[in-house]
Amino acid sequence: MEITKVIPEAFYDVLGRLVPGIAAIWIWSIAAGTTFAAFVTNVYAGSTTLSQSVVVLVATLLLAAYLVGHIISPITSF
């Protein structure tokens, strides 16, 4: 069964990539002196439609958190 191999990998991606990525973005926004919501919405500052869309902002947050999680995962192995 291929599904038994996919589910643990997806669960690991959530716990091992998204959670640390969101935490890193949250800490980075605090260090930058801004709020977490403003930090995410500044990506689409030029477009009011995109900056007000919850779906776009959540997708952007998840994608950014996933990428940041990949970047910081080798650091955590030390």
Secondary structure, 3 states (H helix, E strand, C coil): CCHHHHHHHHHHHHHHHHHHHHHHHHHHHHHCCCCHHHHHHHHHCCCHHHHHCHHHHHHHHHHHHHHHHHHHHHHHCC
